[in-house]
Amino acid sequence: MKYLKLITLLLLSIYSFSQEKEVKTISQGAYKLTYISPSKVQLEGLVLSVEETKACLKNVPKSLEFYKKGRNIRTLGSILIVVGSGIIVGNTIKNLSIANQNNSEGDIINGNVKEGSPIPYFIGLAFVGTSIPILSSGKKSIRKSIDIYNSRYTGSKNISVNLITNQQGLGMALVF
């Protein structure tokens, strides 16, 4: 009976991991992408994953280049935030453990109180402070990528009026 339960459990676990991922196909039509956040881009109301966004942008190489650049910059900014926060939290824990050590009355009277250093706080704050403009730069690059992609559909709709002069007089040219 134990073996039957074990085999049933094994087969159920294999079955649960053998499900296929739904593959979404995106037709390369004249659809406009909508920028929501650096990790969320919409196509006709459907939120695209990073891979699906790259698949949409591959027809416009400049747009894909800016998108990849923005994603890499955002990854670097995220790493800097995590490292800076880790340094700050680690130093806080270290300082708390030093403060909890037994300081004798003689050490306190003589001024030999064990204290932690504030330098790691400044280093951590520098990492976090540096990451903010880096994250902003990555966001701008991703937004620019989406704007470049969308401009290929709206670029021909720009209308301009030019003033033209020649031997016969003055005129206006409408360019669209």
LINKA-V355483 format. One record per residue. N is the residue number from 1. PSI is psi in radians with two decimals (NA if undefined). OMEGA is omega in whole degrees, 0 to 359 (NA if undefined). D_FIRST is the distance of its C-alpha to the first C-alpha in Angstrom with 2 decimals. Layout:
# LINKA-V355483
N,PSI,OMEGA,D_FIRST / N,PSI,OMEGA,D_FIRST
This chain:
# LINKA-V355483
1,-0.63,178,0.00 / 2,-0.73,182,3.79 / 3,-0.62,178,5.41 / 4,-0.75,177,5.10 / 5,-0.70,180,6.33 / 6,-0.77,179,8.61 / 7,-0.71,178,9.96 / 8,-0.76,178,10.62 / 9,-0.72,179,12.34 / 10,-0.79,180,14.21 / 11,-0.67,178,15.42 / 12,-0.66,179,16.55 / 13,-0.67,177,18.40 / 14,-0.72,180,20.06 / 15,-0.68,182,21.05 / 16,-0.51,179,22.58 / 17,-0.06,183,24.68 / 18,0.25,179,25.82 / 19,2.51,181,28.05 / 20,2.55,177,31.65 / 21,2.39,179,34.46 / 22,2.20,181,37.07 / 23,2.13,179,40.24 / 24,2.27,177,43.44 / 25,2.36,181,46.50 / 26,2.06,178,49.83 / 27,2.50,183,52.86 / 28,0.96,179,55.77 / 29,-2.88,182,58.19 / 30,1.07,179,60.72 / 31,2.54,180,58.33 / 32,2.27,177,59.32 / 33,2.54,179,56.98 / 34,2.19,179,57.04 / 35,2.17,177,56.70 / 36,-0.95,177,54.82 / 37,2.99,182,53.88 / 38,-0.46,180,53.40 / 39,-0.05,182,49.72 / 40,2.07,175,50.15 / 41,2.34,182,52.20 / 42,2.54,173,52.26 / 43,1.91,181,53.04 / 44,0.72,178,53.94 / 45,-0.08,181,51.99 / 46,2.17,179,48.81 / 47,2.20,183,47.93 / 48,2.58,173,47.55 / 49,3.06,181,45.45 / 50,-0.75,181,47.28 / 51,-0.70,179,46.40 / 52,-0.64,177,47.53 / 53,-0.74,178,50.72 / 54,-0.66,178,51.44 / 55,-0.65,177,50.93 / 56,-0.69,186,53.48 / 57,-0.14,185,55.93 / 58,-0.34,177,55.87 / 59,-0.31,178,58.68 / 60,1.61,188,60.96 / 61,-0.66,180,60.80 / 62,-0.68,179,62.89 / 63,-0.76,179,60.63 / 64,-0.66,179,57.50 / 65,-0.79,178,59.26 / 66,-0.63,180,60.07 / 67,-0.82,180,56.52 / 68,-0.71,178,55.00 / 69,-0.78,179,57.70 / 70,-0.71,178,57.01 / 71,-0.73,179,53.26 / 72,-0.72,179,53.97 / 73,-0.71,179,56.53 / 74,-0.63,177,54.17 / 75,-0.77,178,51.49 / 76,-0.77,178,54.13 / 77,-0.69,178,55.18 / 78,-0.69,178,51.64 / 79,-0.73,179,51.20 / 80,-0.68,178,54.49 / 81,-0.76,182,53.46 / 82,-0.77,180,50.19 / 83,-0.79,179,52.01 / 84,-0.77,178,54.84 / 85,-0.68,178,52.59 / 86,-0.70,178,50.59 / 87,-0.75,180,53.85 / 88,-0.82,180,55.02 / 89,-0.73,179,51.81 / 90,-0.72,179,51.60 / 91,-0.63,177,55.22 / 92,-0.78,179,54.77 / 93,-0.73,179,51.92 / 94,-0.78,180,54.05 / 95,-0.64,177,57.08 / 96,-0.66,180,55.16 / 97,-0.59,177,53.84 / 98,-0.69,180,57.40 / 99,-0.49,181,58.76 / 100,-0.18,178,56.31 / 101,2.67,183,57.43 / 102,1.92,172,59.75 / 103,2.14,180,63.29 / 104,2.83,181,65.71 / 105,-0.55,179,68.80 / 106,-0.67,178,70.98 / 107,-0.69,181,69.23 / 108,-0.71,180,69.70 / 109,-0.72,181,73.36 / 110,-0.14,180,74.11 / 111,0.27,180,72.43 / 112,0.81,181,69.67 / 113,2.33,180,66.86 / 114,2.07,180,63.79 / 115,2.74,177,63.25 / 116,2.94,182,61.29 / 117,2.45,177,62.94 / 118,-0.10,184,63.35 / 119,-0.76,178,63.60 / 120,-0.49,175,59.89 / 121,-0.78,180,60.25 / 122,-0.67,178,63.05 / 123,-0.78,178,61.11 / 124,-0.75,177,58.11 / 125,-0.61,177,60.46 / 126,-0.73,177,62.13 / 127,-0.83,181,58.83 / 128,-0.74,179,57.98 / 129,-0.63,178,61.57 / 130,-0.57,184,61.62 / 131,-0.46,184,58.43 / 132,-0.89,177,59.92 / 133,-0.49,178,62.56 / 134,-0.77,177,60.17 / 135,-0.69,179,57.66 / 136,-0.69,178,60.58 / 137,-0.71,177,61.79 / 138,-0.70,178,58.40 / 139,-0.75,179,58.33 / 140,-0.66,180,61.84 / 141,-0.72,178,60.92 / 142,-0.72,178,57.97 / 143,-0.71,178,60.20 / 144,-0.66,178,62.91 / 145,-0.80,179,60.44 / 146,-0.68,178,59.60 / 147,-0.69,177,63.33 / 148,-0.75,179,64.18 / 149,-0.78,182,61.58 / 150,-0.42,182,62.89 / 151,-0.38,180,66.52 / 152,-0.31,177,66.33 / 153,-0.47,181,66.08 / 154,-0.10,183,68.64 / 155,-0.58,182,71.00 / 156,-0.10,182,73.06 / 157,0.01,178,73.60 / 158,2.25,181,75.79 / 159,2.32,177,79.33 / 160,2.63,179,82.33 / 161,2.18,180,86.05 / 162,2.50,176,88.49 / 163,2.20,185,92.24 / 164,2.39,174,94.11 / 165,2.50,173,97.78 / 166,-2.93,183,99.81 / 167,-0.44,184,103.43 / 168,-0.13,178,103.18 / 169,-2.63,186,102.03 / 170,2.51,179,98.98 / 171,2.98,178,95.66 / 172,2.44,177,92.06 / 173,2.28,179,89.03 / 174,2.06,181,85.72 / 175,2.19,176,82.77 / 176,NA,NA,79.31
